[in-house]
Amino acid sequence: MNGWTVIYTDAFPPAVELRRAVLDEHQIPAVVLNKRDSSYLFGFVELLVQEADAERAKAILGANKEELSIDDPS
Protein backbone atom coordinates (compact mmCIF):
# COMPACT_ATOMS: atom_id res chain seq x y z
CA MET A 1 0.00 0.00 0.00
CA ASN A 2 1.92 3.00 -1.27
CA GLY A 3 1.70 6.08 0.90
CA TRP A 4 0.62 4.13 3.99
CA THR A 5 2.74 3.18 6.99
CA VAL A 6 2.28 0.81 9.93
CA ILE A 7 1.99 2.64 13.26
CA TYR A 8 0.76 -0.19 15.50
CA THR A 9 0.85 -4.00 15.47
CA ASP A 10 -0.86 -6.43 17.85
CA ALA A 11 -1.95 -10.07 17.92
CA PHE A 12 -5.28 -9.06 19.54
CA PRO A 13 -7.63 -7.60 16.86
CA PRO A 14 -9.87 -5.60 19.25
CA ALA A 15 -6.81 -3.66 20.47
CA VAL A 16 -6.11 -2.56 16.90
CA GLU A 17 -9.76 -1.72 16.18
CA LEU A 18 -9.93 0.40 19.33
CA ARG A 19 -6.97 2.45 18.14
CA ARG A 20 -8.49 2.81 14.68
CA ALA A 21 -11.66 4.19 16.28
CA VAL A 22 -9.66 6.76 18.26
CA LEU A 23 -7.92 7.92 15.09
CA ASP A 24 -11.28 8.10 13.33
CA GLU A 25 -12.54 10.44 16.07
CA HIS A 26 -9.59 12.72 15.23
CA GLN A 27 -10.35 12.59 11.47
CA ILE A 28 -7.27 10.50 10.68
CA PRO A 29 -8.04 7.83 8.07
CA ALA A 30 -6.72 4.45 9.19
CA VAL A 31 -6.79 0.93 7.77
CA VAL A 32 -6.67 -2.34 9.71
CA LEU A 33 -4.74 -5.07 7.91
CA ASN A 34 -5.35 -8.52 9.39
CA LYS A 35 -2.39 -10.82 8.75
CA ARG A 36 -3.59 -13.53 11.13
CA ASP A 37 -3.97 -17.06 9.85
CA SER A 38 -7.64 -18.02 9.68
CA SER A 39 -7.03 -21.65 10.65
CA TYR A 40 -4.63 -21.03 13.52
CA LEU A 41 -4.48 -18.17 15.99
CA PHE A 42 -1.10 -16.77 15.08
CA GLY A 43 0.00 -13.72 13.17
CA PHE A 44 -0.57 -10.04 13.68
CA VAL A 45 -3.02 -7.29 12.87
CA GLU A 46 -1.55 -3.99 11.68
CA LEU A 47 -2.88 -0.44 11.88
CA LEU A 48 -1.85 1.75 8.96
CA VAL A 49 -2.21 5.47 8.34
CA GLN A 50 -1.13 7.71 5.52
CA GLU A 51 2.53 8.68 5.86
CA ALA A 52 1.61 12.36 6.22
CA ASP A 53 -0.54 11.53 9.28
CA ALA A 54 1.84 9.07 10.98
CA GLU A 55 3.47 11.39 13.53
CA ARG A 56 0.17 12.98 14.54
CA ALA A 57 -1.49 9.55 14.84
CA LYS A 58 1.33 8.22 17.04
CA ALA A 59 1.06 11.30 19.26
CA ILE A 60 -2.70 10.86 19.65
CA LEU A 61 -2.36 7.18 20.51
CA GLY A 62 0.47 7.95 22.93
CA ALA A 63 -1.61 10.59 24.69
CA ASN A 64 -4.46 8.08 25.11
CA LYS A 65 -2.26 5.14 26.13
CA GLU A 66 -4.01 4.39 29.45
CA GLU A 67 -7.48 4.54 27.88
CA LEU A 68 -6.38 2.16 25.12
CA SER A 69 -5.11 -0.50 27.51
CA ILE A 70 -7.17 -3.69 27.25
CA ASP A 71 -6.29 -7.20 28.31
CA ASP A 72 -6.00 -10.02 25.79
CA PRO A 73 -8.22 -12.84 27.12
CA SER A 74 -6.13 -15.56 25.46
Secondary structure, DSSP 8 states (H G I E B T S, - for coil): -TTEEEEEEES-HHHHHHHHHHHHHTT--EEEEE---SSSS-S-EEEEEEGGGHHHHHHHHHHTTTTT------
